[in-house]
Amino acid sequence: MGLRKASLNYGVPKSTLEDRLKKLKRGSVTLEDAALKGMGNFKKTFTDVQESELVEYVKLMEGRLFGLTTKDLRRLAFQLAEQNNIQHNFKNIIAGLDWLKGFLKRHQDLSLRSPEPTSVARAMGFNKTAVSKFFTNLVTCLDKYKIQPHRIYNVDETAITTVPKCQSKIIAQKGRRQVGTLTSAERGQTVTAELCFSASGHYVPPLLVFPRVRMKAELLDGASLGTVAACHKSGWMQSDIFVQWLKHFASHVKPSIADPVLLLLDGHATHTKNIEVINYGRANGIVMLCFPPHCTHCLQALDVSFMAPLSAYYSQEQKSWLRNNLGRVVTQFHICKLFGRAYEKAATVQTATSGFRKTGIYPTDPNIFGDADFAAAETTERERDSNENTQFINNDVNVRMQVEDIEQTEISIQQVEEEVNRSVTSQPGSSGLLNTVPNTIYENDGTSRSGSSVSCPSTFSKSPKDLFPVPQALRSAKPNCRKRGKTVILTESPYENELEEALDKQKKQCTAVKRNLKGRVKQKKAKKQKKGDISCDRENEEETEKKKKKQRKQAIYTSSDDNNNEGTSGDEEMCVYCHESYYETKKDDGWVQCVDCTNWAHEGCTGLEEDDLVAFQCRKCNFS
């Protein structure tokens, strides 16, 4: 086959085949090297295996919430090439944009994303221990009370404002600096909506809390069927209003002790520190289970599947209303109508069932969250004692046995404990490319103490984890004594007794503080009386001195009036400083007479204190 025919059949340029053939004849390359596919003069800086390791490192840092920017990745690539003596064409201590584009093109599982701000509390709170304990309590409730999926409900609050939170994208002129949309105000009024649905798709009519003192019937105009309302000056959920909602919930769900329902809710104070709510739930067959703190973004069905479409539909309804009612703004009296339309669009059976399925509540799946979901918590994860590890593993094993109906398990607790506590030699990492995480320690291979990382050995002599170590928080020297929230069955007797004891203790502390305040007030009064007795003499002396000064001034003024009768009248006297007459001056302004020339001046114009005015000399006499 000739070069021309081979070029046409295989799509390879004829010049390329000629160059390869010449090199082969000269003996500069072997037959295998001549047949290899290449990119001409352009060659990859890293091998496929090295790039795969770099991709895994990028994913690990993103899971830890320390994702790399494009510049971070380009600097890291330059440092890898320099530290590992890899030939490269990078300049200015950073890899080029062409390398970045090629790297992202070769690895389609990576893309540029805008990260969502995640608080430290949320990153620390969503961990394996908290989630495992929640599923243990969930399985306990389902098995103990024989609860069916249509009797599992989730309740949560959301804020509705007269100004929508999110705005949908619009088509605008390219290159325009600012694109706006019409809203009712800069900052709107907030109305709280209490929402609830079941795992089978049954929705309880919402309750709205308006920021006002008195209720008006016009506020519910256009609301969806069954909607109820309450008022509070803040517009937020209160303990008594939640009791009102719980009775509203019971009237629609019809719970009883023989046929109880499971109500999943967050750890808000109106839910967990409300004795009236707990007593009402126990008396009417409402089993309440609280989510772990800072875990509702993954465990609460309403947050996972319902809140986002509801907010989007509400924004669309507001935009449509403003377009059809020019010159008017959305107020409290329009919220029910707009929210009702959005609620009816978002409240579908598929949305409810999808939320419970994604959270693993029903069908119950304690293992729905993998290591990647808990990666952010590994940054602050601490070593546990052997007792804590045993308890944690016992809970995990019990959950799996209850859900999967495993009669016999071959894995002993000691073996699992040894696997969790396997020793990893710790050594501080070298100076990183971006040393932005203070007070952190690192392992020699970049793994955290929890042991979750890529187990394959590095293909670099200095890996990305050596140049930019994976952050790991140190154990704080001072333990935090603050009592944290927890996942617990609120309607069980232990929690109710604990809450009653805490409330009684709080009342006693309040009364003790009031008594101390009263005692301090009495002590202060007694001290003031003692000081008053001592300082009475001083006050009397000061009053007598003031009276003497006034008498001296009056004597000066009376003597000056007698002298004025000889010449000009007192009303025509002029101030030697500002030349204002006595007649034109204010009544409150004091006058003083020079002892030498007998001319008059304002006390304020002299700039002297009261003690110096007794033997006053004007400016002229003082200079002379």
ZIMO-V976939 format. One record per residue. RES is the residue in three letters. SS is DSSP state (@ for helix, = for strand, . for the rest). PSI is psi in radians with two decimals (NA if undefined). Layout:
res=RES ss=SS psi=PSI
res=RES ss=SS psi=PSI
//
This chain:
res=MET ss=. psi=2.26
res=GLY ss=. psi=2.99
res=LEU ss=@ psi=-0.67
res=ARG ss=@ psi=-0.78
res=LYS ss=@ psi=-0.69
res=ALA ss=@ psi=-0.63
res=SER ss=@ psi=-0.70
res=LEU ss=@ psi=-0.70
res=ASN ss=@ psi=-0.68
res=TYR ss=@ psi=-0.02
res=GLY ss=. psi=0.51
res=VAL ss=. psi=2.33
res=PRO ss=. psi=2.52
res=LYS ss=@ psi=-0.64
res=SER ss=@ psi=-0.63
res=THR ss=@ psi=-0.75
res=LEU ss=@ psi=-0.67
res=GLU ss=@ psi=-0.73
res=ASP ss=@ psi=-0.75
res=ARG ss=@ psi=-0.69
res=LEU ss=@ psi=-0.68
res=LYS ss=@ psi=-0.75
res=LYS ss=@ psi=-0.65
res=LEU ss=@ psi=-0.69
res=LYS ss=@ psi=-0.62
res=ARG ss=@ psi=-0.31
res=GLY ss=. psi=0.21
res=SER ss=. psi=-0.42
res=VAL ss=. psi=2.76
res=THR ss=. psi=3.03
res=LEU ss=@ psi=-0.65
res=GLU ss=@ psi=-0.73
res=ASP ss=@ psi=-0.62
res=ALA ss=@ psi=-0.48
res=ALA ss=@ psi=-0.10
res=LEU ss=. psi=2.55
res=LYS ss=. psi=2.42
res=GLY ss=. psi=3.06
res=MET ss== psi=0.64
res=GLY ss=. psi=-2.27
res=ASN ss=. psi=-0.22
res=PHE ss== psi=2.22
res=LYS ss=. psi=2.59
res=LYS ss=. psi=2.45
res=THR ss=. psi=-0.76
res=PHE ss=. psi=2.68
res=THR ss=. psi=2.99
res=ASP ss=@ psi=-0.68
res=VAL ss=@ psi=-0.73
res=GLN ss=@ psi=-0.70
res=GLU ss=@ psi=-0.62
res=SER ss=@ psi=-0.70
res=GLU ss=@ psi=-0.67
res=LEU ss=@ psi=-0.65
res=VAL ss=@ psi=-0.76
res=GLU ss=@ psi=-0.66
res=TYR ss=@ psi=-0.72
res=VAL ss=@ psi=-0.73
res=LYS ss=@ psi=-0.66
res=LEU ss=@ psi=-0.78
res=MET ss=@ psi=-0.61
res=GLU ss=@ psi=-0.68
res=GLY ss=@ psi=-0.52
res=ARG ss=. psi=0.05
res=LEU ss=. psi=0.44
res=PHE ss=. psi=0.87
res=GLY ss=. psi=2.62
res=LEU ss=. psi=2.42
res=THR ss=. psi=3.05
res=THR ss=@ psi=-0.68
res=LYS ss=@ psi=-0.66
res=ASP ss=@ psi=-0.77
res=LEU ss=@ psi=-0.69
res=ARG ss=@ psi=-0.69
res=ARG ss=@ psi=-0.69
res=LEU ss=@ psi=-0.70
res=ALA ss=@ psi=-0.71
res=PHE ss=@ psi=-0.78
res=GLN ss=@ psi=-0.66
res=LEU ss=@ psi=-0.75
res=ALA ss=@ psi=-0.68
res=GLU ss=@ psi=-0.82
res=GLN ss=@ psi=-0.46
res=ASN ss=. psi=0.17
res=ASN ss=. psi=0.80
res=ILE ss=. psi=2.31
res=GLN ss=. psi=2.32
res=HIS ss=. psi=2.93
res=ASN ss=. psi=0.40
res=PHE ss=. psi=2.57
res=LYS ss== psi=2.79
res=ASN ss=. psi=0.64
res=ILE ss=. psi=0.55
res=ILE ss== psi=2.54
res=ALA ss=. psi=2.71
res=GLY ss=. psi=2.93
res=LEU ss=@ psi=-0.54
res=ASP ss=@ psi=-0.71
res=TRP ss=@ psi=-0.73
res=LEU ss=@ psi=-0.77
res=LYS ss=@ psi=-0.75
res=GLY ss=@ psi=-0.67
res=PHE ss=@ psi=-0.79
res=LEU ss=@ psi=-0.55
res=LYS ss=@ psi=-0.62
res=ARG ss=@ psi=-0.43
res=HIS ss=. psi=1.58
res=GLN ss=. psi=-0.24
res=ASP ss=. psi=-0.05
res=LEU ss=. psi=2.51
res=SER ss=. psi=2.79
res=LEU ss=. psi=2.21
res=ARG ss=. psi=2.64
res=SER ss=. psi=2.00
res=PRO ss=. psi=2.60
res=GLU ss=. psi=2.27
res=PRO ss=. psi=2.23
res=THR ss=. psi=2.17
res=SER ss=. psi=2.76
res=VAL ss=@ psi=-0.65
res=ALA ss=@ psi=-0.70
res=ARG ss=@ psi=-0.68
res=ALA ss=@ psi=-0.66
res=MET ss=@ psi=-0.60
res=GLY ss=@ psi=-0.62
res=PHE ss=. psi=1.54
res=ASN ss=. psi=2.97
res=LYS ss=@ psi=-0.67
res=THR ss=@ psi=-0.84
res=ALA ss=@ psi=-0.76
res=VAL ss=@ psi=-0.71
res=SER ss=@ psi=-0.71
res=LYS ss=@ psi=-0.64
res=PHE ss=@ psi=-0.80
res=PHE ss=@ psi=-0.52
res=THR ss=@ psi=-0.81
res=ASN ss=@ psi=-0.64
res=LEU ss=@ psi=-0.83
res=VAL ss=@ psi=-0.64
res=THR ss=@ psi=-0.77
res=CYS ss=@ psi=-0.76
res=LEU ss=@ psi=-0.68
res=ASP ss=@ psi=-0.65
res=LYS ss=@ psi=-0.73
res=TYR ss=@ psi=0.04
res=LYS ss=. psi=0.92
res=ILE ss=. psi=2.29
res=GLN ss=. psi=2.83
res=PRO ss=@ psi=-0.55
res=HIS ss=@ psi=-0.05
res=ARG ss=@ psi=0.24
res=ILE ss== psi=2.09
res=TYR ss== psi=2.67
res=ASN ss== psi=2.32
res=VAL ss== psi=2.51
res=ASP ss== psi=2.77
res=GLU ss== psi=2.64
res=THR ss== psi=2.69
res=ALA ss== psi=2.32
res=ILE ss== psi=2.24
res=THR ss== psi=2.78
res=THR ss=. psi=-0.26
res=VAL ss=. psi=2.06
res=PRO ss=. psi=2.60
res=LYS ss=. psi=-0.89
res=CYS ss=. psi=2.59
res=GLN ss=. psi=2.35
res=SER ss=. psi=2.70
res=LYS ss=. psi=2.57
res=ILE ss=. psi=2.84
res=ILE ss=. psi=2.22
res=ALA ss=. psi=3.01
res=GLN ss=. psi=2.34
res=LYS ss=. psi=2.36
res=GLY ss=. psi=-0.09
res=ARG ss=. psi=2.40
res=ARG ss=. psi=-0.80
res=GLN ss=. psi=2.29
res=VAL ss=. psi=2.16
res=GLY ss=. psi=2.96
res=THR ss=. psi=2.65
res=LEU ss=. psi=2.32
res=THR ss=. psi=2.94
res=SER ss=. psi=-0.55
res=ALA ss=. psi=3.05
res=GLU ss=. psi=-0.81
res=ARG ss=. psi=2.15
res=GLY ss=. psi=3.05
res=GLN ss=. psi=2.50
res=THR ss== psi=2.28
res=VAL ss== psi=2.29
res=THR ss== psi=2.30
res=ALA ss== psi=2.21
res=GLU ss== psi=2.03
res=LEU ss== psi=2.65
res=CYS ss== psi=2.38
res=PHE ss== psi=2.93
res=SER ss== psi=3.01
res=ALA ss=. psi=-0.29
res=SER ss=. psi=-0.04
res=GLY ss=. psi=0.28
res=HIS ss=. psi=2.23
res=TYR ss== psi=2.27
res=VAL ss== psi=2.30
res=PRO ss== psi=2.44
res=PRO ss== psi=2.85
res=LEU ss== psi=2.32
res=LEU ss== psi=2.34
res=VAL ss== psi=1.96
res=PHE ss== psi=2.53
res=PRO ss== psi=1.28
res=ARG ss=. psi=2.98
res=VAL ss=. psi=-0.72
res=ARG ss=. psi=2.56
res=MET ss=. psi=2.50
res=LYS ss=. psi=2.49
res=ALA ss=@ psi=-0.46
res=GLU ss=@ psi=-0.33
res=LEU ss=@ psi=-0.45
res=LEU ss=@ psi=0.22
res=ASP ss=. psi=2.23
res=GLY ss=. psi=0.11
res=ALA ss=. psi=2.76
res=SER ss=. psi=2.78
res=LEU ss=. psi=2.35
res=GLY ss=. psi=-0.05
res=THR ss=. psi=2.37
res=VAL ss== psi=2.87
res=ALA ss== psi=2.73
res=ALA ss== psi=2.90
res=CYS ss== psi=2.49
res=HIS ss== psi=2.55
res=LYS ss=. psi=-0.41
res=SER ss=. psi=-0.41
res=GLY ss=. psi=0.16
res=TRP ss=. psi=2.88
res=MET ss=. psi=2.37
res=GLN ss=. psi=2.89
res=SER ss=@ psi=-0.78
res=ASP ss=@ psi=-0.57
res=ILE ss=@ psi=-0.60
res=PHE ss=@ psi=-0.58
res=VAL ss=@ psi=-0.72
res=GLN ss=@ psi=-0.74
res=TRP ss=@ psi=-0.67
res=LEU ss=@ psi=-0.65
res=LYS ss=@ psi=-0.66
res=HIS ss=@ psi=-0.69
res=PHE ss=@ psi=-0.77
res=ALA ss=@ psi=-0.57
res=SER ss=@ psi=-0.43
res=HIS ss=@ psi=-0.57
res=VAL ss=@ psi=-0.45
res=LYS ss=. psi=1.01
res=PRO ss=. psi=2.80
res=SER ss=. psi=2.93
res=ILE ss=. psi=-0.57
res=ALA ss=. psi=-0.57
res=ASP ss=. psi=1.34
res=PRO ss=. psi=2.91
res=VAL ss== psi=2.69
res=LEU ss== psi=2.14
res=LEU ss== psi=2.04
res=LEU ss== psi=2.24
res=LEU ss== psi=2.88
res=ASP ss=. psi=-3.13
res=GLY ss=. psi=0.55
res=HIS ss=. psi=2.59
res=ALA ss=@ psi=-0.56
res=THR ss=@ psi=-0.28
res=HIS ss=@ psi=-0.87
res=THR ss=@ psi=-0.37
res=LYS ss=. psi=0.72
res=ASN ss=. psi=1.72
res=ILE ss=@ psi=-0.64
res=GLU ss=@ psi=-0.67
res=VAL ss=@ psi=-0.77
res=ILE ss=@ psi=-0.75
res=ASN ss=@ psi=-0.71
res=TYR ss=@ psi=-0.69
res=GLY ss=@ psi=-0.71
res=ARG ss=@ psi=-0.61
res=ALA ss=@ psi=-0.40
res=ASN ss=@ psi=0.23
res=GLY ss=. psi=0.59
res=ILE ss== psi=1.86
res=VAL ss== psi=2.11
res=MET ss== psi=2.20
res=LEU ss== psi=2.24
res=CYS ss== psi=2.43
res=PHE ss=. psi=2.73
res=PRO ss=. psi=2.67
res=PRO ss=. psi=2.46
res=HIS ss=. psi=0.51
res=CYS ss=. psi=0.04
res=THR ss=@ psi=-0.38
res=HIS ss=@ psi=-0.31
res=CYS ss=@ psi=-0.45
res=LEU ss=@ psi=-0.31
res=GLN ss=. psi=2.13
res=ALA ss=@ psi=-0.64
res=LEU ss=@ psi=-0.72
res=ASP ss=@ psi=-0.59
res=VAL ss=@ psi=-0.72
res=SER ss=@ psi=-0.36
res=PHE ss=@ psi=-0.67
res=MET ss=@ psi=-0.68
res=ALA ss=@ psi=-0.89
res=PRO ss=@ psi=-0.58
res=LEU ss=@ psi=-0.78
res=SER ss=@ psi=-0.68
res=ALA ss=@ psi=-0.76
res=TYR ss=@ psi=-0.66
res=TYR ss=@ psi=-0.68
res=SER ss=@ psi=-0.71
res=GLN ss=@ psi=-0.71
res=GLU ss=@ psi=-0.70
res=GLN ss=@ psi=-0.75
res=LYS ss=@ psi=-0.70
res=SER ss=@ psi=-0.68
res=TRP ss=@ psi=-0.75
res=LEU ss=@ psi=-0.57
res=ARG ss=@ psi=-0.59
res=ASN ss=@ psi=-0.19
res=ASN ss=. psi=1.30
res=LEU ss=. psi=2.41
res=GLY ss=. psi=-0.05
res=ARG ss=. psi=2.80
res=VAL ss=. psi=2.77
res=VAL ss=. psi=2.24
res=THR ss=. psi=-3.04
res=GLN ss=@ psi=-0.53
res=PHE ss=@ psi=-0.17
res=HIS ss=@ psi=-0.17
res=ILE ss=@ psi=-0.76
res=CYS ss=@ psi=-0.70
res=LYS ss=@ psi=-0.81
res=LEU ss=@ psi=-0.75
res=PHE ss=@ psi=-0.63
res=GLY ss=@ psi=-0.72
res=ARG ss=@ psi=-0.76
res=ALA ss=@ psi=-0.66
res=TYR ss=@ psi=-0.71
res=GLU ss=@ psi=-0.55
res=LYS ss=@ psi=-0.68
res=ALA ss=@ psi=-0.46
res=ALA ss=. psi=1.46
res=THR ss=. psi=2.76
res=VAL ss=@ psi=-0.68
res=GLN ss=@ psi=-0.68
res=THR ss=@ psi=-0.74
res=ALA ss=@ psi=-0.85
res=THR ss=@ psi=-0.62
res=SER ss=@ psi=-0.69
res=GLY ss=@ psi=-0.76
res=PHE ss=@ psi=-0.56
res=ARG ss=@ psi=-0.72
res=LYS ss=@ psi=-0.50
res=THR ss=@ psi=-0.15
res=GLY ss=. psi=0.22
res=ILE ss=. psi=-0.80
res=TYR ss=. psi=2.19
res=PRO ss=. psi=2.42
res=THR ss=. psi=2.13
res=ASP ss=. psi=1.64
res=PRO ss=. psi=-0.33
res=ASN ss=. psi=0.42
res=ILE ss=. psi=-0.42
res=PHE ss=. psi=2.25
res=GLY ss=. psi=-3.02
res=ASP ss=. psi=-0.57
res=ALA ss=. psi=-0.56
res=ASP ss=. psi=-0.48
res=PHE ss=. psi=0.16
res=ALA ss=@ psi=-0.64
res=ALA ss=@ psi=-0.56
res=ALA ss=@ psi=-0.33
res=GLU ss=@ psi=-0.37
res=THR ss=@ psi=-0.65
res=THR ss=. psi=0.20
res=GLU ss=. psi=2.42
res=ARG ss=. psi=2.76
res=GLU ss=. psi=2.36
res=ARG ss=. psi=2.67
res=ASP ss=. psi=2.92
res=SER ss=@ psi=-0.62
res=ASN ss=@ psi=-0.72
res=GLU ss=@ psi=-0.68
res=ASN ss=@ psi=-0.72
res=THR ss=@ psi=-0.73
res=GLN ss=@ psi=-0.73
res=PHE ss=@ psi=-0.75
res=ILE ss=@ psi=-0.66
res=ASN ss=@ psi=-0.79
res=ASN ss=@ psi=-0.76
res=ASP ss=@ psi=-0.74
res=VAL ss=@ psi=-0.69
res=ASN ss=@ psi=-0.70
res=VAL ss=@ psi=-0.80
res=ARG ss=@ psi=-0.65
res=MET ss=@ psi=-0.65
res=GLN ss=@ psi=-0.62
res=VAL ss=@ psi=-0.80
res=GLU ss=@ psi=-0.04
res=ASP ss=. psi=0.82
res=ILE ss=. psi=2.09
res=GLU ss=. psi=-0.64
res=GLN ss=. psi=2.39
res=THR ss=. psi=2.37
res=GLU ss=. psi=-0.22
res=ILE ss=. psi=2.09
res=SER ss=. psi=2.77
res=ILE ss=@ psi=-0.60
res=GLN ss=@ psi=-0.68
res=GLN ss=@ psi=-0.74
res=VAL ss=@ psi=-0.66
res=GLU ss=@ psi=-0.71
res=GLU ss=@ psi=-0.62
res=GLU ss=@ psi=-0.69
res=VAL ss=@ psi=-0.67
res=ASN ss=. psi=0.43
res=ARG ss=. psi=2.42
res=SER ss=. psi=2.42
res=VAL ss=. psi=2.15
res=THR ss=. psi=2.23
res=SER ss== psi=2.45
res=GLN ss=. psi=2.31
res=PRO ss=. psi=2.46
res=GLY ss=. psi=2.84
res=SER ss=. psi=3.01
res=SER ss=. psi=2.13
res=GLY ss=. psi=2.95
res=LEU ss=. psi=-0.76
res=LEU ss=. psi=1.61
res=ASN ss=. psi=1.37
res=THR ss=. psi=0.04
res=VAL ss=. psi=1.77
res=PRO ss=. psi=2.77
res=ASN ss=. psi=0.86
res=THR ss== psi=2.70
res=ILE ss=. psi=2.71
res=TYR ss=. psi=2.71
res=GLU ss== psi=2.88
res=ASN ss=. psi=-0.45
res=ASP ss=. psi=0.19
res=GLY ss=. psi=-0.03
res=THR ss=. psi=2.63
res=SER ss=. psi=2.97
res=ARG ss=. psi=-0.29
res=SER ss=. psi=-0.31
res=GLY ss=. psi=0.18
res=SER ss=. psi=1.84
res=SER ss=. psi=-3.13
res=VAL ss=. psi=2.14
res=SER ss=. psi=-0.28
res=CYS ss=. psi=2.55
res=PRO ss=. psi=2.70
res=SER ss=. psi=2.50
res=THR ss=. psi=-0.12
res=PHE ss=. psi=2.59
res=SER ss=. psi=-0.60
res=LYS ss=. psi=1.88
res=SER ss=. psi=2.95
res=PRO ss=@ psi=-0.54
res=LYS ss=@ psi=-0.39
res=ASP ss=@ psi=-0.65
res=LEU ss=@ psi=-0.66
res=PHE ss=. psi=1.44
res=PRO ss=. psi=2.66
res=VAL ss=. psi=2.19
res=PRO ss=. psi=2.50
res=GLN ss=. psi=2.14
res=ALA ss== psi=2.57
res=LEU ss=. psi=2.71
res=ARG ss=. psi=2.24
res=SER ss=. psi=2.48
res=ALA ss=. psi=-0.69
res=LYS ss=. psi=2.05
res=PRO ss=. psi=2.57
res=ASN ss=. psi=2.06
res=CYS ss=. psi=0.01
res=ARG ss=. psi=2.38
res=LYS ss=. psi=2.08
res=ARG ss=. psi=2.79
res=GLY ss=. psi=2.90
res=LYS ss=. psi=2.82
res=THR ss=. psi=2.24
res=VAL ss=. psi=2.70
res=ILE ss== psi=1.91
res=LEU ss=. psi=-0.53
res=THR ss=. psi=0.06
res=GLU ss=. psi=2.70
res=SER ss=@ psi=-0.72
res=PRO ss=@ psi=-0.76
res=TYR ss=@ psi=-0.69
res=GLU ss=@ psi=-0.77
res=ASN ss=@ psi=-0.71
res=GLU ss=@ psi=-0.71
res=LEU ss=@ psi=-0.73
res=GLU ss=@ psi=-0.71
res=GLU ss=@ psi=-0.71
res=ALA ss=@ psi=-0.72
res=LEU ss=@ psi=-0.71
res=ASP ss=@ psi=-0.73
res=LYS ss=@ psi=-0.69
res=GLN ss=@ psi=-0.70
res=LYS ss=@ psi=-0.74
res=LYS ss=@ psi=-0.70
res=GLN ss=@ psi=-0.68
res=CYS ss=@ psi=-0.77
res=THR ss=@ psi=-0.69
res=ALA ss=@ psi=-0.69
res=VAL ss=@ psi=-0.72
res=LYS ss=@ psi=-0.73
res=ARG ss=@ psi=-0.75
res=ASN ss=@ psi=-0.70
res=LEU ss=@ psi=-0.74
res=LYS ss=@ psi=-0.74
res=GLY ss=@ psi=-0.68
res=ARG ss=@ psi=-0.68
res=VAL ss=@ psi=-0.75
res=LYS ss=@ psi=-0.73
res=GLN ss=@ psi=-0.72
res=LYS ss=@ psi=-0.72
res=LYS ss=@ psi=-0.73
res=ALA ss=@ psi=-0.72
res=LYS ss=@ psi=-0.70
res=LYS ss=@ psi=-0.68
res=GLN ss=@ psi=-0.72
res=LYS ss=@ psi=-0.80
res=LYS ss=@ psi=-0.62
res=GLY ss=@ psi=-0.69
res=ASP ss=@ psi=-0.66
res=ILE ss=@ psi=-0.66
res=SER ss=@ psi=0.03
res=CYS ss=@ psi=-0.75
res=ASP ss=@ psi=-0.73
res=ARG ss=@ psi=-0.73
res=GLU ss=@ psi=-0.70
res=ASN ss=@ psi=-0.71
res=GLU ss=@ psi=-0.71
res=GLU ss=@ psi=-0.69
res=GLU ss=@ psi=-0.71
res=THR ss=@ psi=-0.68
res=GLU ss=@ psi=-0.76
res=LYS ss=@ psi=-0.72
res=LYS ss=@ psi=-0.69
res=LYS ss=@ psi=-0.72
res=LYS ss=@ psi=-0.77
res=LYS ss=@ psi=-0.73
res=GLN ss=@ psi=-0.67
res=ARG ss=@ psi=-0.77
res=LYS ss=@ psi=-0.77
res=GLN ss=@ psi=-0.64
res=ALA ss=@ psi=-0.70
res=ILE ss=@ psi=-0.79
res=TYR ss=@ psi=-0.69
res=THR ss=@ psi=-0.67
res=SER ss=@ psi=-0.61
res=SER ss=@ psi=-0.60
res=ASP ss=@ psi=-0.64
res=ASP ss=@ psi=-0.67
res=ASN ss=@ psi=-0.54
res=ASN ss=@ psi=-0.41
res=ASN ss=. psi=-0.41
res=GLU ss=. psi=-0.67
res=GLY ss=. psi=-2.09
res=THR ss=. psi=2.77
res=SER ss=. psi=2.79
res=GLY ss=@ psi=-0.53
res=ASP ss=@ psi=-0.41
res=GLU ss=@ psi=0.02
res=GLU ss=. psi=2.48
res=MET ss== psi=2.56
res=CYS ss== psi=2.27
res=VAL ss=. psi=-0.19
res=TYR ss=. psi=-0.98
res=CYS ss=. psi=-0.11
res=HIS ss=. psi=0.62
res=GLU ss=. psi=2.38
res=SER ss== psi=2.77
res=TYR ss=. psi=-0.52
res=TYR ss=. psi=-0.65
res=GLU ss=. psi=-0.23
res=THR ss=. psi=2.84
res=LYS ss=. psi=2.70
res=LYS ss=. psi=-0.53
res=ASP ss=. psi=-0.23
res=ASP ss=. psi=2.26
res=GLY ss=. psi=2.65
res=TRP ss== psi=2.62
res=VAL ss== psi=2.56
res=GLN ss== psi=2.38
res=CYS ss=. psi=2.37
res=VAL ss=. psi=-0.27
res=ASP ss=. psi=-1.03
res=CYS ss=. psi=-0.07
res=THR ss=. psi=0.38
res=ASN ss=. psi=2.78
res=TRP ss== psi=2.73
res=ALA ss== psi=2.68
res=HIS ss== psi=2.51
res=GLU ss=@ psi=-0.65
res=GLY ss=@ psi=-0.55
res=CYS ss=@ psi=-0.47
res=THR ss=@ psi=-0.55
res=GLY ss=. psi=0.33
res=LEU ss=. psi=2.80
res=GLU ss=. psi=2.96
res=GLU ss=. psi=-0.61
res=ASP ss=@ psi=-0.51
res=ASP ss=@ psi=-0.16
res=LEU ss=@ psi=-0.10
res=VAL ss=. psi=-0.78
res=ALA ss=. psi=1.14
res=PHE ss=. psi=2.37
res=GLN ss=. psi=2.29
res=CYS ss=. psi=3.11
res=ARG ss=@ psi=-0.72
res=LYS ss=@ psi=-0.82
res=CYS ss=@ psi=-0.59
res=ASN ss=@ psi=-0.70
res=PHE ss=@ psi=-0.66
res=SER ss=. psi=NA
//
